[in-house]
Protein backbone atom coordinates (compact mmCIF):
# COMPACT_ATOMS: atom_id res chain seq x y z
CA UNK A 1 0.00 0.00 0.00
CA UNK A 2 1.16 3.46 -0.81
CA UNK A 3 1.00 6.42 1.53
CA UNK A 4 -1.91 7.94 -0.37
CA UNK A 5 -3.96 4.75 0.11
CA UNK A 6 -3.36 4.84 3.85
CA UNK A 7 -4.31 8.53 4.01
CA UNK A 8 -7.56 7.91 2.13
CA UNK A 9 -8.49 5.06 4.48
CA UNK A 10 -7.71 7.15 7.56
CA UNK A 11 -9.72 10.12 6.24
CA UNK A 12 -12.68 7.89 5.45
CA UNK A 13 -12.55 6.37 8.94
CA UNK A 14 -12.40 9.84 10.53
CA UNK A 15 -15.42 10.93 8.48
CA UNK A 16 -17.45 7.89 9.59
CA UNK A 17 -16.53 8.39 13.24
CA UNK A 18 -17.45 12.08 12.96
CA UNK A 19 -20.88 11.35 11.51
CA UNK A 20 -21.62 8.71 14.15
CA UNK A 21 -20.45 11.02 16.94
CA UNK A 22 -22.59 13.88 15.65
CA UNK A 23 -25.63 11.59 15.49
CA UNK A 24 -25.09 10.44 19.07
CA UNK A 25 -24.71 14.03 20.31
CA UNK A 26 -27.89 15.11 18.49
CA UNK A 27 -29.78 12.14 19.93
CA UNK A 28 -28.67 13.01 23.48
CA UNK A 29 -29.82 16.60 22.97
CA UNK A 30 -33.22 15.29 21.90
CA UNK A 31 -33.06 16.55 18.34
CA UNK A 32 -34.56 14.65 15.42
CA UNK A 33 -32.66 13.29 12.46
CA UNK A 34 -33.31 16.12 10.04
CA UNK A 35 -34.42 18.95 12.35
CA UNK A 36 -36.94 20.22 9.78
CA UNK A 37 -40.15 19.66 11.70
CA UNK A 38 -42.78 16.97 11.40
CA UNK A 39 -45.69 18.70 9.67
CA UNK A 40 -45.08 17.06 6.30
CA UNK A 41 -42.65 14.30 7.25
CA UNK A 42 -43.58 10.75 6.28
CA UNK A 43 -41.20 9.32 8.86
CA UNK A 44 -42.17 11.44 11.85
CA UNK A 45 -43.22 8.38 13.83
CA UNK A 46 -39.63 7.13 13.65
CA UNK A 47 -38.30 10.31 15.26
CA UNK A 48 -40.64 10.54 18.22
CA UNK A 49 -41.36 7.86 20.76
CA UNK A 50 -44.67 7.13 22.44
CA UNK A 51 -43.36 8.97 25.49
CA UNK A 52 -43.07 12.19 23.45
CA UNK A 53 -46.63 11.72 22.20
CA UNK A 54 -47.87 11.29 25.79
CA UNK A 55 -46.23 14.57 26.79
CA UNK A 56 -47.97 16.35 23.92
CA UNK A 57 -51.34 14.83 24.87
CA UNK A 58 -51.02 16.15 28.44
CA UNK A 59 -50.36 19.70 27.28
N, C-alpha and C positions, 0 to 999 in steps of 0.2 A: 504494500500500500504506500502510496505517495503521501506527502504532507498535506496536499490539498484535499485528498480523500478523508483524511483524519479530521481536518478542520470542518469539512462539510458535515460529517457525522456528529461532531461535537456541537456545531451550531444547530443542527436539527434537534438534537437531544435537549439543548437549552431552550429552544422554542417550545417543545412539547412540555417540558417541566414548567415553563412560564405560563402557558395556557392552563394547565391543570391547577397550578397555584392560584391564578387569578379566579378560576371557577370556584375553588374552595373558599377563597376570601369573600367572594360575592355571595356565596351560599350562607356563610356565617353571618353576614350583614343582613340577610333576609331579602336580598334582591333576587328578581327573577332572571331567567336566562337572557332575555333580550332587552329588558327594561323599557319596553315601548307601550306598556299598558295592555289591558286584556279586553278592551271593548270589541275588537274585531279579530281576536286571536283564536285560531282553531284549536290550539294546544293549551289553552289557559288552565284546563283541569290538571295538566301535568305540572304546572308551576306552583299551584296552591294546594295545600293539603286540606283535609276535612276540618282540621283544627282552625285554619284560617277562615273557612266558611262559617264555622260556628261563631267566631268572633264577630264577623260581619252581621250575622243574624241577630246577635244580642244588641247591636248598636241601633 
